[in-house]
Amino acid sequence: AVRETSRSWLSTGWFTMGISIELCDTIHVYGMIPENYCSILRPHFRKMPYHYYEPKGPDECVTYIHNEWSKRGYHHRFITEKRVFAKWAALYNITFSHPAWD
């Protein structure tokens, strides 16, 4: 019921991080952008395809922002998930690289 009210569901990244913190003492994550990467306060963000296998497909930031605020359909709340991952980083010895999280 909560998923239906929130109109969202957890991503595979969420499940991967959850499993990793249970199995690993140290986690090094590559290629995951931080929660503020797509912010309008950072207009210089690099345009990237949402899927690596669709280089001319939808833009990652456009997709993230749309999914975060959309009231239609069901979406992953990637920006919210990344906010949680940033908090987990301090608790579970997680490092983010390429790009580095500040």
N, C-alpha and C positions, 0 to 999 in steps of 0.2 A: 504494500500500500504506500509506503514512503517513496519508493521509486516512482510510482505513478503520480503522487502529489508533486514531487520535485521535478518530474519530467526529465529525469536523467538516469544514467546507469554508470557503473564503474568501468574504467578502461582496462585493457590488458596490461598497461603500464602499472596501474594500481595493484593488480594481482601479482605482477612480477616483483614489485617493490615489497609487497607484503610477504611473499615467499622468501625473498632475499634476506629480509631482516630476521626471519626465523632461522635461516640456514647459515648465514655468513657473519663473521666477526667484522669484516671490512667490506664495504661496497663502493665500487667506483663506477659511476654512470657516465656514459659518453653520449653526446648528441641530444640531450634533453634540454630544451630551453627553460629558463626560469619563469616564474609567474608574471614578472613585469616586462618581459621581452616584447610583448605586443602592445604595450601601453602607448597611449597617445602622447605621453610624456617622453617617449623614446621614438620619435618619428623616423629615426635613422635605422630602424630594424631592417635586416636583410630579408628580402622576399625569398621564401622557400616553398617548394611544393609540399602539400600536406602529406602525400604519399611519395616515397622515393621512386616508385615504379611508374608514377604519372608526372614526369617533369613539367608538363604543360597543364597539369590539373589545377585544382583549387589551391590558393595560397594558404599556408599554415596559419598565419595570424588572422586572416579573414575568417577561417574556419573556427579557430579557437574563440574569437570574440563572438561570433554568431552563436556557437554552441553554448557559451557561457550565459548569454542573455536571452536566447530564443524561448518563446512561450509556446511555439508550435512544434509538434513532434517530440521525440525523445533523443537526448544528446548526452555525450560525455561532457562533464564540466572540467575540462583540462586545466584551466587557470586555477580553479579551486583545488584540484588535486595537487598541483604544483606548490600551492601555498602549504598544504599538509606535508608534502615531501620536504620542503625547506625546514619545517619544524622537526621532522624525523631525522634530518641530516645531523643535527646536534645530538640527538639521543642515540642514534644507531651507527655512528661512524660512517656516514655516507659522504662521498665527494663527487661533485659534478664537474665534468670537463667538456670542453668543446661544445658549447661555451661554458666557461666557469661561472658558477653562481657566486654572487657577492654576499 
